[in-house]
Amino acid sequence: MKEKQQQSNVSMIEGIWILIIMMVILGTAVIKFQVSPEVPILLVIMLIMFWARLRGFSWDDINNSLIKGVSTGIIPIFIFILIGALISTWILSGVIPSLMVWGFKLISIRWFLPSVFVVCAVVGSAIGSALTVISTVGIAFLGMGITMGMNPAMVAGAIISGAVFGDKTSPLSDSTNLAAAIVGADLFSHIKNLMWSTIPAFIVSLIGYALLGHGSNHFNGATINQTISTLQHHFFISPWALLPIVLMFVCAWVKLPAIPTLFVNVLVAILMSFLNQAHLSLTKVADVIINGIVAKTGNANVDKLLSRGGISAMMGTVSLVILALGLGGLLMHLGVIEAVMKPVSKYLNSPKALVTATLLSGLGVNLFVGEQYLASILPGNAFKDTYRRAGLAPVALSRVLEDGGTVINYLVPWGVAAVFTAQTLGVATLSYLPFVFFSLASPLFSLLSAYTGIGLKYLKDEVKDE
């Protein structure tokens, strides 16, 4: 017998209650009891599926919602798998160990945290991918920071802040292009308007990391020298290790998409590994790609830092991402998110109220759905007409979408970007969260712009510019 279809629309009150119950379950499990997010997400998915069936949705509707949610993450999931291979081959070929050795010699220990923030910001702006920055130069900086005796969460915060700044301001970034496209804004006008909140957030972050780094006085020169010696003895340290990094910049310059860029870099790293290690076998390389590097240098700290990577190491991330996307698909395609957002958007007309509501919506989608692209798409579509009626320019909305959507995903324990980051750096999301100054400051400066009117772009301003 054919399943009956949806009987009625989800009401706003019903949608709010679903989201509240969901957040209570996730928040209590992850934050209070520190349970891995997979279990509470599975529980929430089960509850929503049975609620939907009782509500009149067919099992086909429910299954299709799961499929649609997961399908939006196929490309990111594939990228995560390739990054697992990239990390292991960059260690095998000496790229990450070389970055660590040169970093110890070139970067001032006293100004380590602000240096990490700035370098990651510059690299991120050039290649347009925060995840790539975090998984390459970010790993090298984390290893350096731990060797120096710094709090890993502080170092991770500086890495993520710089990477997110770069991703947010790069014309090559998927999320930046998406935010501009959703509202129909010119990409470079969007990036220019971002500076009203992004530059102040950058300055505050830089000052914050300078103060944090200046207060760290536990550096051990002997440990650093021992680490450098171990790296030089057990890994290939050479200027040639810069080749994959240069290649990554070239790929970004010619606008090669992320997946082929990662394929090219993995291939080059493999070729370098064969050239550097005469007795390296194809079987060994295949094992490294699958299972990652297991460093055996005799130095426990170095072994811990550089025993990572591999496709298998990404499977935990992939499983959590699939669950989070499936949950997002249920909430979105069964109409729960729309039921809450659409009615609210009709009654917001002042710039202050609009910006505040958009920021809260981006935060809410990140918390409920865990996907940074949807955190831009859903509020963008919901508020686009309302911004126009209020006389605000499209770039006013696109900036808020970035400030409340893109940058926040790295702070949500079950968010796609946060799951990847925590797995890659080995630092829990709730541990590094207080130190990701840029992501914390961006929405605040967006609010400040709305309430002061500074940097808030109106439609009449766009006419003048033309």
DRENDO-1510 file (C-alpha; in Angstrom, 1 decimal, always signed):
<recs>
REC; n; res; u; v; w
REC; 1; MET; +0.0; +0.0; +0.0 .
REC; 2; LYS; +1.3; +3.4; -1.0 .
REC; 3; GLU; +2.5; +5.6; +1.9 .
REC; 4; LYS; +0.4; +8.8; +2.4 .
REC; 5; GLN; +2.1; +12.1; +1.8 .
REC; 6; GLN; +2.5; +15.1; +4.1 .
REC; 7; GLN; -0.9; +16.1; +5.6 .
REC; 8; SER; -0.3; +19.6; +6.8 .
REC; 9; ASN; +2.4; +22.3; +7.1 .
REC; 10; VAL; +4.6; +22.6; +10.2 .
REC; 11; SER; +3.5; +25.5; +12.4 .
REC; 12; MET; +5.9; +28.0; +13.8 .
REC; 13; ILE; +5.2; +27.0; +17.4 .
REC; 14; GLU; +5.7; +23.3; +16.5 .
REC; 15; GLY; +9.0; +24.1; +14.8 .
REC; 16; ILE; +10.3; +26.1; +17.7 .
REC; 17; TRP; +9.5; +23.3; +20.1 .
REC; 18; ILE; +11.3; +20.8; +17.9 .
REC; 19; LEU; +14.4; +23.0; +17.8 .
REC; 20; ILE; +14.3; +23.6; +21.6 .
REC; 21; ILE; +14.1; +19.9; +22.4 .
REC; 22; MET; +16.8; +19.2; +19.9 .
REC; 23; MET; +19.2; +21.8; +21.4 .
REC; 24; VAL; +18.5; +20.5; +25.0 .
REC; 25; ILE; +19.4; +17.0; +24.0 .
REC; 26; LEU; +22.6; +18.0; +22.0 .
REC; 27; GLY; +23.7; +20.7; +24.4 .
REC; 28; THR; +23.3; +18.5; +27.5 .
REC; 29; ALA; +25.0; +15.5; +26.0 .
REC; 30; VAL; +27.9; +17.3; +24.4 .
REC; 31; ILE; +28.6; +20.1; +26.8 .
REC; 32; LYS; +27.5; +18.8; +30.2 .
REC; 33; PHE; +28.3; +15.1; +29.8 .
REC; 34; GLN; +31.0; +15.5; +27.1 .
REC; 35; VAL; +29.5; +12.7; +25.0 .
REC; 36; SER; +30.7; +12.4; +21.4 .
REC; 37; PRO; +28.1; +14.2; +19.2 .
REC; 38; GLU; +27.3; +11.1; +17.1 .
REC; 39; VAL; +25.1; +9.5; +19.8 .
REC; 40; PRO; +22.9; +12.5; +20.6 .
REC; 41; ILE; +22.6; +13.3; +16.9 .
REC; 42; LEU; +21.4; +9.8; +16.2 .
REC; 43; LEU; +18.9; +10.1; +19.1 .
REC; 44; VAL; +17.6; +13.4; +17.6 .
REC; 45; ILE; +17.3; +12.0; +14.1 .
REC; 46; MET; +15.3; +9.0; +15.5 .
REC; 47; LEU; +12.9; +11.3; +17.4 .
REC; 48; ILE; +12.4; +13.6; +14.4 .
REC; 49; MET; +11.8; +10.7; +12.0 .
REC; 50; PHE; +9.0; +9.3; +14.3 .
REC; 51; TRP; +7.6; +12.8; +14.8 .
REC; 52; ALA; +7.5; +13.2; +11.1 .
REC; 53; ARG; +5.7; +9.9; +10.5 .
REC; 54; LEU; +3.1; +10.7; +13.2 .
REC; 55; ARG; +2.7; +14.2; +11.6 .
REC; 56; GLY; +1.7; +12.6; +8.3 .
REC; 57; PHE; +4.9; +12.5; +6.3 .
REC; 58; SER; +5.5; +9.3; +4.4 .
REC; 59; TRP; +8.6; +7.2; +5.0 .
REC; 60; ASP; +9.6; +8.1; +1.4 .
REC; 61; ASP; +9.4; +11.8; +2.4 .
REC; 62; ILE; +11.6; +11.2; +5.5 .
REC; 63; ASN; +14.1; +9.1; +3.6 .
REC; 64; ASN; +14.4; +11.6; +0.8 .
REC; 65; SER; +15.0; +14.4; +3.3 .
REC; 66; LEU; +17.9; +12.4; +4.7 .
REC; 67; ILE; +19.3; +11.8; +1.3 .
REC; 68; LYS; +19.0; +15.4; +0.2 .
REC; 69; GLY; +20.7; +16.5; +3.4 .
REC; 70; VAL; +23.7; +14.2; +3.0 .
REC; 71; SER; +24.0; +14.9; -0.8 .
REC; 72; THR; +24.8; +18.5; -0.1 .
REC; 73; GLY; +28.0; +17.3; +1.7 .
REC; 74; ILE; +29.3; +14.8; -0.8 .
REC; 75; ILE; +32.0; +17.2; -2.1 .
REC; 76; PRO; +33.2; +18.3; +1.4 .
REC; 77; ILE; +33.3; +14.7; +2.4 .
REC; 78; PHE; +35.4; +13.8; -0.6 .
REC; 79; ILE; +37.7; +16.7; +0.3 .
REC; 80; PHE; +38.1; +15.5; +3.8 .
REC; 81; ILE; +39.1; +12.1; +2.6 .
REC; 82; LEU; +41.7; +13.6; +0.3 .
REC; 83; ILE; +43.0; +15.9; +3.0 .
REC; 84; GLY; +43.6; +12.8; +5.1 .
REC; 85; ALA; +45.8; +11.5; +2.3 .
REC; 86; LEU; +47.5; +15.0; +1.9 .
REC; 87; ILE; +48.5; +15.2; +5.6 .
REC; 88; SER; +50.1; +11.7; +5.6 .
REC; 89; THR; +52.0; +12.3; +2.3 .
REC; 90; TRP; +53.1; +15.8; +3.4 .
REC; 91; ILE; +54.6; +14.3; +6.5 .
REC; 92; LEU; +56.2; +11.4; +4.6 .
REC; 93; SER; +57.7; +13.7; +2.0 .
REC; 94; GLY; +59.1; +16.1; +4.7 .
REC; 95; VAL; +56.8; +19.1; +3.9 .
REC; 96; ILE; +55.3; +19.5; +7.4 .
REC; 97; PRO; +58.6; +18.6; +9.3 .
REC; 98; SER; +60.4; +21.2; +7.1 .
REC; 99; LEU; +57.8; +23.8; +7.9 .
REC; 100; MET; +58.3; +23.1; +11.6 .
REC; 101; VAL; +62.2; +23.3; +11.4 .
REC; 102; TRP; +62.1; +26.6; +9.5 .
REC; 103; GLY; +59.4; +28.0; +11.7 .
REC; 104; PHE; +61.5; +27.4; +14.8 .
REC; 105; LYS; +64.3; +29.3; +13.2 .
REC; 106; LEU; +62.4; +32.1; +11.6 .
REC; 107; ILE; +59.5; +33.0; +13.9 .
REC; 108; SER; +60.0; +34.8; +17.1 .
REC; 109; ILE; +59.0; +32.6; +20.1 .
REC; 110; ARG; +57.7; +35.7; +22.0 .
REC; 111; TRP; +55.4; +36.7; +19.1 .
REC; 112; PHE; +54.5; +33.1; +18.1 .
REC; 113; LEU; +50.7; +33.3; +18.4 .
REC; 114; PRO; +50.3; +36.6; +16.4 .
REC; 115; SER; +52.7; +35.3; +13.8 .
REC; 116; VAL; +50.7; +32.1; +13.4 .
REC; 117; PHE; +47.5; +34.2; +13.1 .
REC; 118; VAL; +49.0; +36.4; +10.4 .
REC; 119; VAL; +50.7; +33.7; +8.4 .
REC; 120; CYS; +47.5; +31.5; +8.3 .
REC; 121; ALA; +45.5; +34.6; +7.3 .
REC; 122; VAL; +47.8; +35.4; +4.4 .
REC; 123; VAL; +47.9; +31.8; +3.2 .
REC; 124; GLY; +44.2; +31.5; +3.6 .
REC; 125; SER; +43.6; +34.7; +1.6 .
REC; 126; ALA; +45.8; +33.3; -1.2 .
REC; 127; ILE; +44.3; +29.9; -1.5 .
REC; 128; GLY; +40.7; +30.5; -0.3 .
REC; 129; SER; +40.4; +27.4; +1.8 .
REC; 130; ALA; +40.4; +27.5; +5.6 .
REC; 131; LEU; +40.3; +23.7; +5.9 .
REC; 132; THR; +43.4; +23.3; +3.7 .
REC; 133; VAL; +45.3; +25.9; +5.8 .
REC; 134; ILE; +44.3; +24.2; +9.0 .
REC; 135; SER; +45.4; +20.7; +7.8 .
REC; 136; THR; +48.7; +21.8; +6.3 .
REC; 137; VAL; +50.6; +24.8; +7.8 .
REC; 138; GLY; +48.2; +24.6; +10.8 .
REC; 139; ILE; +49.5; +21.2; +11.8 .
REC; 140; ALA; +53.1; +22.4; +11.5 .
REC; 141; PHE; +52.3; +25.5; +13.7 .
REC; 142; LEU; +50.5; +23.3; +16.3 .
REC; 143; GLY; +53.5; +21.0; +16.5 .
REC; 144; MET; +55.7; +24.0; +17.1 .
REC; 145; GLY; +53.5; +25.5; +19.7 .
REC; 146; ILE; +53.2; +22.2; +21.7 .
REC; 147; THR; +57.0; +21.9; +21.5 .
REC; 148; MET; +57.3; +25.4; +23.0 .
REC; 149; GLY; +55.1; +24.4; +25.9 .
REC; 150; MET; +52.1; +26.4; +24.8 .
REC; 151; ASN; +48.5; +25.5; +25.4 .
REC; 152; PRO; +47.4; +23.6; +22.2 .
REC; 153; ALA; +43.9; +25.2; +22.4 .
REC; 154; MET; +45.5; +28.7; +22.2 .
REC; 155; VAL; +47.6; +27.7; +19.2 .
REC; 156; ALA; +44.6; +26.1; +17.5 .
REC; 157; GLY; +42.6; +29.2; +18.1 .
REC; 158; ALA; +45.2; +31.4; +16.4 .
REC; 159; ILE; +45.4; +28.9; +13.5 .
REC; 160; ILE; +41.6; +28.7; +13.0 .
REC; 161; SER; +41.2; +32.5; +13.3 .
REC; 162; GLY; +43.8; +33.2; +10.6 .
REC; 163; ALA; +42.4; +30.5; +8.3 .
REC; 164; VAL; +38.9; +31.7; +8.7 .
REC; 165; PHE; +39.9; +35.3; +8.0 .
REC; 166; GLY; +41.7; +34.2; +4.8 .
REC; 167; ASP; +38.7; +32.1; +3.7 .
REC; 168; LYS; +36.3; +34.9; +4.4 .
REC; 169; THR; +38.3; +37.6; +2.4 .
REC; 170; SER; +39.5; +35.5; -0.5 .
REC; 171; PRO; +37.8; +35.8; -3.9 .
REC; 172; LEU; +38.6; +32.1; -4.4 .
REC; 173; SER; +36.6; +31.0; -1.3 .
REC; 174; ASP; +33.5; +28.9; -1.9 .
REC; 175; SER; +31.7; +30.4; +1.1 .
REC; 176; THR; +32.5; +34.0; +0.1 .
REC; 177; ASN; +31.3; +33.4; -3.5 .
REC; 178; LEU; +28.2; +31.7; -2.1 .
REC; 179; ALA; +27.3; +34.6; +0.2 .
REC; 180; ALA; +27.6; +37.1; -2.7 .
REC; 181; ALA; +25.6; +34.8; -5.1 .
REC; 182; ILE; +22.7; +34.3; -2.7 .
REC; 183; VAL; +21.9; +38.0; -2.5 .
REC; 184; GLY; +22.9; +38.8; -6.1 .
REC; 185; ALA; +25.8; +41.0; -5.1 .
REC; 186; ASP; +29.0; +41.7; -7.0 .
REC; 187; LEU; +31.8; +39.5; -5.4 .
REC; 188; PHE; +34.4; +42.2; -5.0 .
REC; 189; SER; +31.8; +44.7; -3.7 .
REC; 190; HIS; +30.9; +42.1; -1.2 .
REC; 191; ILE; +34.5; +41.5; -0.1 .
REC; 192; LYS; +35.0; +45.3; +0.1 .
REC; 193; ASN; +32.0; +45.7; +2.3 .
REC; 194; LEU; +33.2; +42.8; +4.5 .
REC; 195; MET; +36.1; +44.9; +5.7 .
REC; 196; TRP; +33.8; +47.0; +8.0 .
REC; 197; SER; +33.5; +44.1; +10.3 .
REC; 198; THR; +36.5; +42.0; +9.2 .
REC; 199; ILE; +39.3; +44.5; +9.7 .
REC; 200; PRO; +38.3; +45.4; +13.3 .
REC; 201; ALA; +37.9; +41.7; +14.1 .
REC; 202; PHE; +41.3; +41.1; +12.7 .
REC; 203; ILE; +42.9; +43.9; +14.7 .
REC; 204; VAL; +41.2; +42.8; +17.9 .
REC; 205; SER; +42.4; +39.2; +17.3 .
REC; 206; LEU; +45.9; +40.3; +16.6 .
REC; 207; ILE; +46.1; +42.3; +19.8 .
REC; 208; GLY; +44.5; +39.3; +21.7 .
REC; 209; TYR; +47.1; +36.9; +20.4 .
REC; 210; ALA; +49.9; +39.3; +21.1 .
REC; 211; LEU; +48.8; +39.6; +24.7 .
REC; 212; LEU; +48.4; +35.8; +25.1 .
REC; 213; GLY; +51.7; +35.1; +23.6 .
REC; 214; HIS; +53.5; +37.7; +25.6 .
REC; 215; GLY; +52.2; +36.1; +28.8 .
REC; 216; SER; +53.6; +32.7; +27.9 .
REC; 217; ASN; +57.0; +32.3; +29.6 .
REC; 218; HIS; +57.4; +28.5; +29.6 .
REC; 219; PHE; +59.6; +28.1; +26.5 .
REC; 220; ASN; +62.2; +25.4; +26.7 .
REC; 221; GLY; +65.1; +26.1; +24.4 .
REC; 222; ALA; +66.6; +22.6; +24.9 .
REC; 223; THR; +63.3; +20.9; +24.0 .
REC; 224; ILE; +63.1; +23.0; +20.8 .
REC; 225; ASN; +66.7; +22.2; +19.8 .
REC; 226; GLN; +66.1; +18.5; +20.5 .
REC; 227; THR; +62.9; +18.6; +18.4 .
REC; 228; ILE; +64.8; +20.3; +15.5 .
REC; 229; SER; +67.6; +17.7; +15.7 .
REC; 230; THR; +65.1; +14.8; +15.7 .
REC; 231; LEU; +63.2; +16.2; +12.7 .
REC; 232; GLN; +66.4; +16.8; +10.7 .
REC; 233; HIS; +67.6; +13.2; +11.5 .
REC; 234; HIS; +64.4; +11.3; +10.7 .
REC; 235; PHE; +62.7; +13.4; +8.0 .
REC; 236; PHE; +63.8; +15.0; +4.7 .
REC; 237; ILE; +64.3; +18.7; +5.4 .
REC; 238; SER; +65.0; +20.7; +2.3 .
REC; 239; PRO; +63.9; +23.8; +0.4 .
REC; 240; TRP; +62.3; +21.4; -2.1 .
REC; 241; ALA; +59.7; +20.8; +0.6 .
REC; 242; LEU; +58.3; +24.2; -0.4 .
REC; 243; LEU; +57.3; +22.8; -3.8 .
REC; 244; PRO; +53.8; +21.4; -2.8 .
REC; 245; ILE; +53.1; +24.7; -1.0 .
REC; 246; VAL; +54.1; +26.8; -4.0 .
REC; 247; LEU; +52.0; +24.4; -6.2 .
REC; 248; MET; +49.0; +25.0; -4.0 .
REC; 249; PHE; +49.3; +28.8; -4.6 .
REC; 250; VAL; +49.6; +28.1; -8.3 .
REC; 251; CYS; +46.5; +26.0; -8.3 .
REC; 252; ALA; +44.6; +28.8; -6.5 .
REC; 253; TRP; +45.9; +31.3; -9.0 .
REC; 254; VAL; +44.7; +29.4; -12.0 .
REC; 255; LYS; +41.4; +28.7; -10.1 .
REC; 256; LEU; +41.7; +25.0; -10.0 .
REC; 257; PRO; +38.9; +23.5; -7.8 .
REC; 258; ALA; +39.7; +22.0; -4.4 .
REC; 259; ILE; +39.5; +18.3; -5.4 .
REC; 260; PRO; +41.9; +18.4; -8.4 .
REC; 261; THR; +44.2; +20.7; -6.4 .
REC; 262; LEU; +44.4; +18.1; -3.6 .
REC; 263; PHE; +44.9; +15.3; -6.1 .
REC; 264; VAL; +47.9; +17.1; -7.7 .
REC; 265; ASN; +49.4; +17.9; -4.3 .
REC; 266; VAL; +49.1; +14.3; -3.0 .
REC; 267; LEU; +50.7; +13.1; -6.3 .
REC; 268; VAL; +53.6; +15.5; -6.0 .
REC; 269; ALA; +54.2; +14.6; -2.4 .
REC; 270; ILE; +54.3; +10.9; -3.3 .
REC; 271; LEU; +56.8; +11.5; -6.1 .
REC; 272; MET; +59.0; +13.6; -3.6 .
REC; 273; SER; +58.8; +10.7; -1.1 .
REC; 274; PHE; +60.1; +8.2; -3.7 .
REC; 275; LEU; +62.9; +10.6; -4.6 .
REC; 276; ASN; +63.9; +11.3; -1.0 .
REC; 277; GLN; +63.7; +7.7; +0.2 .
REC; 278; ALA; +65.5; +5.1; -2.0 .
REC; 279; HIS; +64.0; +2.1; -0.3 .
REC; 280; LEU; +60.4; +3.3; -0.2 .
REC; 281; SER; +58.0; +0.8; -1.6 .
REC; 282; LEU; +54.6; +1.4; -3.3 .
REC; 283; THR; +53.0; -0.8; -0.6 .
REC; 284; LYS; +54.4; +1.4; +2.1 .
REC; 285; VAL; +53.1; +4.5; +0.4 .
REC; 286; ALA; +49.6; +3.0; +0.0 .
REC; 287; ASP; +49.6; +2.0; +3.7 .
REC; 288; VAL; +50.5; +5.6; +4.6 .
REC; 289; ILE; +47.7; +7.0; +2.5 .
REC; 290; ILE; +45.2; +4.7; +4.1 .
REC; 291; ASN; +46.4; +4.5; +7.7 .
REC; 292; GLY; +48.6; +7.6; +8.0 .
REC; 293; ILE; +52.0; +8.1; +9.4 .
REC; 294; VAL; +53.2; +6.3; +12.6 .
REC; 295; ALA; +56.4; +8.2; +13.5 .
REC; 296; LYS; +59.1; +6.2; +15.3 .
REC; 297; THR; +61.8; +8.7; +16.0 .
REC; 298; GLY; +62.5; +7.8; +19.6 .
REC; 299; ASN; +61.3; +11.3; +20.7 .
REC; 300; ALA; +57.9; +10.8; +22.2 .
REC; 301; ASN; +56.8; +14.4; +21.6 .
REC; 302; VAL; +57.7; +14.3; +17.9 .
REC; 303; ASP; +56.2; +10.8; +17.5 .
REC; 304; LYS; +52.9; +12.1; +19.0 .
REC; 305; LEU; +52.9; +15.3; +16.8 .
REC; 306; LEU; +53.6; +13.6; +13.5 .
REC; 307; SER; +51.7; +10.3; +13.9 .
REC; 308; ARG; +48.7; +11.4; +12.0 .
REC; 309; GLY; +46.9; +11.6; +8.7 .
REC; 310; GLY; +45.6; +8.9; +6.4 .
REC; 311; ILE; +42.1; +8.3; +5.0 .
REC; 312; SER; +41.1; +6.0; +7.9 .
REC; 313; ALA; +41.8; +8.9; +10.4 .
REC; 314; MET; +39.1; +10.9; +8.6 .
REC; 315; MET; +36.4; +8.3; +8.8 .
REC; 316; GLY; +35.3; +9.5; +12.3 .
REC; 317; THR; +34.9; +12.9; +10.8 .
REC; 318; VAL; +33.1; +11.6; +7.8 .
REC; 319; SER; +30.6; +9.6; +9.9 .
REC; 320; LEU; +29.8; +12.6; +12.1 .
REC; 321; VAL; +29.4; +14.9; +9.1 .
REC; 322; ILE; +27.0; +12.4; +7.4 .
REC; 323; LEU; +24.9; +12.3; +10.6 .
REC; 324; ALA; +24.9; +16.1; +11.0 .
REC; 325; LEU; +24.0; +16.6; +7.3 .
REC; 326; GLY; +21.2; +14.0; +7.6 .
REC; 327; LEU; +19.8; +15.9; +10.6 .
REC; 328; GLY; +20.0; +19.1; +8.7 .
REC; 329; GLY; +18.2; +17.5; +5.7 .
REC; 330; LEU; +15.3; +16.4; +8.0 .
REC; 331; LEU; +14.9; +19.8; +9.6 .
REC; 332; MET; +15.1; +21.7; +6.2 .
REC; 333; HIS; +13.2; +19.5; +3.9 .
REC; 334; LEU; +10.4; +18.6; +6.4 .
REC; 335; GLY; +9.8; +22.3; +6.8 .
REC; 336; VAL; +10.9; +22.8; +10.4 .
REC; 337; ILE; +13.5; +25.5; +9.7 .
REC; 338; GLU; +11.3; +27.4; +7.2 .
REC; 339; ALA; +8.4; +27.3; +9.7 .
REC; 340; VAL; +10.5; +29.2; +12.2 .
REC; 341; MET; +12.3; +31.6; +9.9 .
REC; 342; LYS; +9.7; +32.7; +7.4 .
REC; 343; PRO; +7.1; +34.3; +9.7 .
REC; 344; VAL; +9.8; +36.1; +11.7 .
REC; 345; SER; +11.3; +37.7; +8.6 .
REC; 346; LYS; +8.0; +39.4; +7.6 .
REC; 347; TYR; +7.9; +41.6; +10.8 .
REC; 348; LEU; +11.5; +42.9; +10.7 .
REC; 349; ASN; +12.0; +46.2; +9.0 .
REC; 350; SER; +14.6; +48.3; +10.9 .
REC; 351; PRO; +18.3; +47.7; +10.1 .
REC; 352; LYS; +19.1; +46.9; +13.7 .
REC; 353; ALA; +16.4; +44.3; +14.0 .
REC; 354; LEU; +17.2; +42.8; +10.6 .
REC; 355; VAL; +20.9; +42.4; +11.2 .
REC; 356; THR; +20.3; +41.0; +14.7 .
REC; 357; ALA; +17.8; +38.5; +13.4 .
REC; 358; THR; +20.0; +37.5; +10.5 .
REC; 359; LEU; +23.0; +36.9; +12.9 .
REC; 360; LEU; +20.8; +34.9; +15.2 .
REC; 361; SER; +19.4; +32.9; +12.3 .
REC; 362; GLY; +22.9; +32.1; +11.1 .
REC; 363; LEU; +23.9; +31.0; +14.6 .
REC; 364; GLY; +20.7; +29.0; +14.9 .
REC; 365; VAL; +21.2; +27.1; +11.6 .
REC; 366; ASN; +24.8; +26.4; +12.6 .
REC; 367; LEU; +23.6; +24.9; +15.9 .
REC; 368; PHE; +20.6; +23.1; +14.5 .
REC; 369; VAL; +21.9; +22.0; +11.1 .
REC; 370; GLY; +25.7; +22.1; +11.6 .
REC; 371; GLU; +26.5; +23.1; +8.0 .
REC; 372; GLN; +28.1; +26.5; +7.1 .
REC; 373; TYR; +26.7; +26.7; +3.6 .
REC; 374; LEU; +23.2; +26.2; +4.8 .
REC; 375; ALA; +23.9; +28.9; +7.5 .
REC; 376; SER; +24.2; +31.3; +4.6 .
REC; 377; ILE; +21.6; +29.9; +2.2 .
REC; 378; LEU; +18.6; +29.7; +4.6 .
REC; 379; PRO; +18.9; +33.1; +6.2 .
REC; 380; GLY; +19.9; +34.6; +2.9 .
REC; 381; ASN; +16.8; +33.4; +1.1 .
REC; 382; ALA; +14.5; +34.2; +4.1 .
REC; 383; PHE; +15.7; +37.8; +4.6 .
REC; 384; LYS; +16.6; +38.9; +1.0 .
REC; 385; ASP; +13.3; +40.6; +0.3 .
REC; 386; THR; +13.0; +42.0; +3.8 .
REC; 387; TYR; +16.4; +43.7; +3.4 .
REC; 388; ARG; +15.3; +45.2; +0.1 .
REC; 389; ARG; +12.1; +46.5; +1.6 .
REC; 390; ALA; +14.1; +48.1; +4.4 .
REC; 391; GLY; +16.3; +49.9; +1.8 .
REC; 392; LEU; +19.4; +47.9; +2.6 .
REC; 393; ALA; +21.8; +46.9; -0.2 .
REC; 394; PRO; +22.5; +43.2; -1.0 .
REC; 395; VAL; +26.0; +43.5; +0.3 .
REC; 396; ALA; +24.6; +44.5; +3.7 .
REC; 397; LEU; +22.9; +41.1; +3.9 .
REC; 398; SER; +25.9; +39.1; +2.4 .
REC; 399; ARG; +28.2; +40.5; +5.0 .
REC; 400; VAL; +25.9; +39.5; +7.9 .
REC; 401; LEU; +25.6; +36.0; +6.3 .
REC; 402; GLU; +29.4; +35.6; +6.6 .
REC; 403; ASP; +29.6; +37.1; +10.1 .
REC; 404; GLY; +26.9; +35.0; +11.5 .
REC; 405; GLY; +27.2; +31.9; +9.3 .
REC; 406; THR; +30.5; +31.0; +7.8 .
REC; 407; VAL; +32.8; +31.9; +10.8 .
REC; 408; ILE; +30.5; +30.4; +13.5 .
REC; 409; ASN; +30.5; +26.8; +12.1 .
REC; 410; TYR; +34.0; +26.3; +13.5 .
REC; 411; LEU; +32.7; +26.8; +17.0 .
REC; 412; VAL; +29.8; +24.3; +16.9 .
REC; 413; PRO; +31.0; +20.8; +18.2 .
REC; 414; TRP; +28.8; +19.0; +15.6 .
REC; 415; GLY; +29.4; +21.6; +12.8 .
REC; 416; VAL; +31.0; +20.2; +9.7 .
REC; 417; ALA; +34.0; +22.6; +9.9 .
REC; 418; ALA; +34.4; +22.1; +13.6 .
REC; 419; VAL; +34.3; +18.3; +13.4 .
REC; 420; PHE; +37.0; +18.4; +10.7 .
REC; 421; THR; +39.2; +20.9; +12.6 .
REC; 422; ALA; +39.0; +19.1; +16.0 .
REC; 423; GLN; +39.9; +15.8; +14.3 .
REC; 424; THR; +42.7; +17.2; +12.3 .
REC; 425; LEU; +44.4; +19.3; +15.1 .
REC; 426; GLY; +43.5; +16.9; +17.9 .
REC; 427; VAL; +42.0; +19.7; +20.0 .
REC; 428; ALA; +38.4; +19.5; +21.1 .
REC; 429; THR; +36.1; +22.2; +19.8 .
REC; 430; LEU; +35.0; +23.4; +23.2 .
REC; 431; SER; +38.7; +23.7; +24.2 .
REC; 432; TYR; +39.8; +25.9; +21.4 .
REC; 433; LEU; +36.5; +27.9; +21.1 .
REC; 434; PRO; +37.4; +30.7; +23.6 .
REC; 435; PHE; +40.6; +31.4; +21.6 .
REC; 436; VAL; +39.1; +31.7; +18.2 .
REC; 437; PHE; +39.0; +35.5; +18.6 .
REC; 438; PHE; +38.2; +36.3; +15.0 .
REC; 439; SER; +35.1; +34.1; +14.8 .
REC; 440; LEU; +33.9; +35.5; +18.2 .
REC; 441; ALA; +34.5; +39.1; +17.2 .
REC; 442; SER; +33.1; +39.2; +13.7 .
REC; 443; PRO; +29.4; +39.0; +14.7 .
REC; 444; LEU; +29.9; +41.6; +17.4 .
REC; 445; PHE; +31.4; +44.1; +14.9 .
REC; 446; SER; +28.5; +43.3; +12.5 .
REC; 447; LEU; +26.1; +44.2; +15.3 .
REC; 448; LEU; +28.0; +47.4; +16.1 .
REC; 449; SER; +27.8; +48.4; +12.4 .
REC; 450; ALA; +24.0; +47.9; +12.5 .
REC; 451; TYR; +23.5; +49.9; +15.7 .
REC; 452; THR; +25.8; +52.8; +14.8 .
REC; 453; GLY; +25.1; +52.8; +11.0 .
REC; 454; ILE; +28.9; +52.8; +10.3 .
REC; 455; GLY; +29.6; +50.7; +7.2 .
REC; 456; LEU; +26.0; +49.7; +6.7 .
REC; 457; LYS; +25.3; +49.9; +3.0 .
REC; 458; TYR; +21.9; +51.1; +1.6 .
REC; 459; LEU; +20.4; +50.8; -1.9 .
REC; 460; LYS; +20.7; +54.5; -2.3 .
REC; 461; ASP; +24.4; +54.3; -1.7 .
REC; 462; GLU; +24.8; +51.8; -4.5 .
REC; 463; VAL; +23.1; +54.1; -6.9 .
REC; 464; LYS; +25.5; +56.9; -5.9 .
REC; 465; ASP; +28.5; +54.5; -6.5 .
REC; 466; GLU; +27.3; +53.8; -10.0 .
</recs>
